[in-house]
Amino acid sequence: MPLLTLYDQLTVYLVIAALLFGMGVYGLITRRTLIGMLIAAELLLAGASINFMAFNRFTAPDPALGQIFTLFIMAIAAAEAAIGLSIVVAFYRHLKSIETADAAHLKG
């Protein structure tokens, strides 16, 4: 199969998005540090964005709909990264660690 026709199939994009989403879920489950969990959450959002763009290209009647959803996802990812990193910095200043197991000490 020629490479050019391979990129004209929806399933290729869905497989890539599913792999990214799966890696994000696996990262959220297995990572013990807050930074690793933030990176895994970004992978989840990237997989969702690829799905929106793929369905936008192949099936959407309005060509801008998937792009609009992807822009919203990018805005959510940027806000999540900014707020998440500020929480990580505050967490590190307080406990000198970014391990999620140390969060039990913060219960009041």
Secondary structure, 3 states (H helix, E strand, C coil): CCHHHHCCCHHHHHHHHHHHHHHHHHHHHHCCEHHHHHHHHHHHHHHHHHHHHHHHHHCCCCCCHHHHHHHHHHHHHHHHHHHHHHHHHHHHHHHCCCEHHHHHHHCC
